[in-house]
Amino acid sequence: MEKNYWDYVEWLPKRLAALRMEKKVSARDMSLSIGQCANYINRIETGRALPSMHGLFYICEYLGITPEEFFAEETASPEKTRELLRALQRLTPEQTEHVLWLVREIAEK
């Protein structure tokens, strides 16, 4: 099902909060680090505001992800996924097969 505006209005605050918590930073510290007032991130996470396009770019830069990764709902941890992919690219085909087997085993549980 295709998302509409209101779906994103509800989803975006949750996504931002999850990514921020994964980075283990407070909403206040993140707000100040991206040059905003102390309650900027809190206002977004509580649904009282939406970031501008520039604001979203600063948020993504701070989180170390691209806007595409921010909106990739199926990827819970974009930064770690990218790190894992870089590590996988250095493995031999046999090692990659072992890792793939392990991931499939974990995903089935």
C-alpha positions as CSV (number, residue, x, y, z in Angstrom):
1,M,0.0,0.0,0.0
2,E,1.3,3.4,-0.9
3,K,1.9,5.9,1.9
4,N,0.2,9.3,1.8
5,Y,1.1,12.6,3.6
6,W,-0.6,11.7,6.8
7,D,1.1,8.3,7.0
8,Y,4.5,10.1,6.9
9,V,3.3,12.7,9.4
10,E,2.8,9.8,11.9
11,W,5.8,7.7,10.8
12,L,8.5,10.4,10.7
13,P,8.6,11.3,14.4
14,K,8.9,7.6,15.3
15,R,11.6,7.0,12.8
16,L,13.6,10.0,14.0
17,A,13.3,8.9,17.6
18,A,14.4,5.4,16.8
19,L,17.5,6.5,14.8
20,R,18.4,9.1,17.4
21,M,18.2,6.6,20.3
22,E,20.3,4.1,18.3
23,K,23.0,6.9,18.2
24,K,22.5,7.3,22.0
25,V,22.1,11.0,21.9
26,S,19.6,13.2,23.6
27,A,17.1,15.2,21.6
28,R,18.5,18.4,23.1
29,D,22.1,17.6,22.2
30,M,21.1,16.6,18.7
31,S,19.1,19.9,18.3
32,L,22.0,22.0,19.4
33,S,24.5,20.0,17.3
34,I,22.6,20.8,14.1
35,G,22.3,24.5,15.0
36,Q,18.7,24.5,16.1
37,C,17.0,25.6,19.3
38,A,17.2,23.1,22.2
39,N,13.7,21.7,21.7
40,Y,13.8,21.3,17.9
41,I,14.1,17.5,17.7
42,N,11.7,17.1,20.6
43,R,9.1,19.1,18.8
44,I,9.5,16.8,15.7
45,E,9.4,13.6,17.7
46,T,6.3,14.7,19.6
47,G,4.5,15.5,16.3
48,R,4.3,19.3,17.0
49,A,6.5,20.2,14.0
50,L,7.9,18.7,10.8
51,P,11.4,19.4,9.6
52,S,12.0,21.5,6.5
53,M,13.8,19.9,3.7
54,H,17.0,21.6,4.9
55,G,16.3,20.5,8.4
56,L,15.9,16.9,7.2
57,F,19.2,17.1,5.4
58,Y,20.9,18.3,8.6
59,I,19.3,15.6,10.6
60,C,20.4,12.9,8.2
61,E,23.9,14.3,8.1
62,Y,24.1,14.2,11.9
63,L,22.8,10.6,11.9
64,G,25.4,9.6,9.3
65,I,22.7,8.5,6.8
66,T,21.3,9.6,3.5
67,P,17.7,10.8,3.1
68,E,17.0,7.7,1.1
69,E,18.2,5.6,4.1
70,F,16.1,7.7,6.5
71,F,13.0,6.8,4.5
72,A,13.9,3.1,3.9
73,E,11.4,1.7,6.4
74,E,12.6,-1.9,5.9
75,T,16.0,-0.9,7.3
76,A,15.9,-0.5,11.0
77,S,19.5,0.5,11.3
78,P,20.8,2.2,8.1
79,E,24.3,3.1,9.5
80,K,24.9,-0.5,10.8
81,T,23.5,-2.0,7.5
82,R,26.0,0.1,5.5
83,E,28.8,-1.0,7.8
84,L,27.8,-4.6,7.5
85,L,27.7,-4.3,3.7
86,R,31.3,-2.8,3.6
87,A,32.5,-5.7,5.8
88,L,30.8,-8.3,3.6
89,Q,32.4,-6.9,0.5
90,R,35.8,-7.9,1.9
91,L,34.9,-11.5,2.4
92,T,35.6,-14.4,0.1
93,P,32.6,-16.1,-1.6
94,E,32.8,-19.0,0.9
95,Q,32.8,-16.6,3.9
96,T,29.9,-14.7,2.4
97,E,27.9,-17.9,2.1
98,H,28.5,-18.7,5.8
99,V,27.4,-15.2,6.8
100,L,24.3,-15.5,4.6
101,W,23.4,-18.8,6.2
102,L,23.8,-17.3,9.7
103,V,21.6,-14.3,8.8
104,R,18.9,-16.6,7.4
105,E,19.0,-18.7,10.6
106,I,18.7,-15.6,12.8
107,A,15.9,-14.1,10.6
108,E,13.8,-17.3,10.8
109,K,13.7,-17.1,14.6
